[in-house]
Amino acid sequence: MSGWLRGKPTKPDDGRVREAFRRVALDPMFLRVAGLAAAELEEFLAAMERASYRFAGLSLGWAGPPDEDGGPYLLGLSRWHLRSVPTAHELFHLARHVRKRKRLDDETSVWREEAIIWGQTFRYHRIGTILEVAASLAVILGGP
């Protein structure tokens, strides 16, 4: 997706975005699925501390490379996606970056990467992921 639907988050966070990411990052189930070793976990939590947080537009969320205002990473969620499943999905991107599986600024094999991340998201919260996907499809397909 591109343009206004999937653009880089720019609206300042009022604390809710950072808190949503922090809450999921400390969830033992998230950490188990992310597969972070001890040193990687330390690096992951440090990356979150240094990140810039923003509200995203209509897009579910965002995990991206360095922000122009100094943060080494940009993490964002829309106001409608401050839930554990969308938050975990974005954090899995950051975790794979920390584990050196896929850099956040690498735009090759995007569909393959999304398939891996959605698989992790499903393992993290099966019912929630099914509901998120169903709701997104209903909106896209013009459901009830």
ZAMARGU-4260 file (C-alpha; in steps of 0.2 Angstrom, whole numbers, plus 5000, padded with zeros to 4 digits):
<rodrens>
0) 5000/5000/5000 | 5006/5017/4997 | 5001/5036/4998 | 4989/5042/5011 | 4983/5025/5016
5) 5001/5018/5020 | 5011/5034/5023 | 5024/5036/5036 | 5016/5041/5053 | 5018/5060/5056
10) 5006/5064/5070 | 5014/5066/5087 | 5011/5052/5100 | 5002/5058/5116 | 5009/5043/5125
15) 4996/5030/5120 | 5007/5023/5105 | 5022/5021/5116 | 5012/5013/5130 | 5004/5000/5117
20) 5021/4995/5111 | 5029/4994/5128 | 5014/4983/5135 | 5016/4970/5120 | 5035/4971/5121
25) 5035/4965/5139 | 5022/4951/5136 | 5030/4934/5139 | 5020/4926/5124 | 5026/4940/5112
30) 5044/4937/5118 | 5043/4918/5116 | 5036/4920/5098 | 5049/4933/5093 | 5063/4921/5098
35) 5074/4934/5105 | 5090/4928/5113 | 5096/4937/5129 | 5108/4949/5121 | 5095/4952/5107
40) 5081/4955/5120 | 5092/4968/5128 | 5096/4976/5111 | 5077/4975/5106 | 5072/4984/5122
45) 5085/4998/5120 | 5079/5000/5102 | 5062/5003/5108 | 5068/5016/5121 | 5077/5026/5107
50) 5063/5025/5095 | 5051/5039/5089 | 5033/5035/5091 | 5019/5043/5081 | 5001/5040/5077
55) 4998/5033/5059 | 4985/5038/5047 | 4973/5024/5041 | 4987/5011/5040 | 4987/4998/5054
60) 5004/5002/5060 | 5022/5006/5055 | 5039/5000/5060 | 5052/5009/5050 | 5070/5015/5048
65) 5077/5030/5056 | 5066/5045/5059 | 5071/5062/5052 | 5070/5070/5070 | 5084/5059/5077
70) 5075/5043/5083 | 5084/5027/5076 | 5067/5019/5073 | 5050/5025/5069 | 5035/5015/5077
75) 5017/5020/5074 | 4999/5014/5076 | 4983/5022/5070 | 4971/5028/5084 | 4960/5013/5078
80) 4974/5000/5080 | 4980/5003/5098 | 4977/4984/5102 | 4989/4970/5105 | 4988/4961/5088
85) 4992/4976/5077 | 5005/4982/5089 | 5013/4964/5090 | 5014/4963/5071 | 5024/4979/5070
90) 5035/4974/5084 | 5039/4957/5075 | 5046/4968/5061 | 5058/4977/5074 | 5062/4960/5082
95) 5067/4952/5065 | 5078/4968/5062 | 5087/4966/5079 | 5089/4947/5075 | 5097/4952/5058
100) 5084/4942/5049 | 5077/4957/5039 | 5082/4975/5040 | 5068/4988/5042 | 5074/4998/5027
105) 5075/4982/5016 | 5061/4983/5003 | 5065/4967/4994 | 5054/4952/4996 | 5040/4962/5006
110) 5026/4949/5003 | 5037/4935/5010 | 5042/4945/5025 | 5023/4950/5028 | 5019/4931/5027
115) 5032/4927/5040 | 5026/4942/5051 | 5008/4937/5050 | 5013/4919/5054 | 5021/4925/5070
120) 5006/4937/5074 | 4995/4922/5072 | 5006/4911/5084 | 5005/4926/5096 | 4986/4928/5097
125) 4976/4917/5086 | 4959/4923/5089 | 4964/4941/5088 | 4973/4939/5072 | 4958/4931/5064
130) 4947/4945/5070 | 4959/4958/5064 | 4960/4950/5046 | 4942/4947/5045 | 4938/4966/5050
135) 4951/4972/5037 | 4943/4961/5024 | 4926/4967/5028 | 4931/4985/5026 | 4941/4982/5010
140) 4927/4972/5002 | 4913/4983/5008 | 4905/4972/5021 | 4890/4975/5031
</rodrens>
